[in-house]
Amino acid sequence: MGRGRAKAKQTKVARQLKYNSPEMDLDSLQRELSGQKPNHSSARQDSTYDDEYAEYVSRYSNYDEWDD
């Protein structure tokens, strides 16, 4: 009981996928298939991630023995 809303959502999504064609980025697909590098840099995203959690490294470094 109570699955009606979830089932309705799944039905709606399935119907959208069946009857509406999604917009395709053919340039991106061509780059992926030809093996060209994407225009954005993932290194920048990694440095943002590192900086975001850098303060927690020193705070919780005494729990490092859990890595055994």
Beta strands, then each sheet from edge to edge (+ up, - down):
end
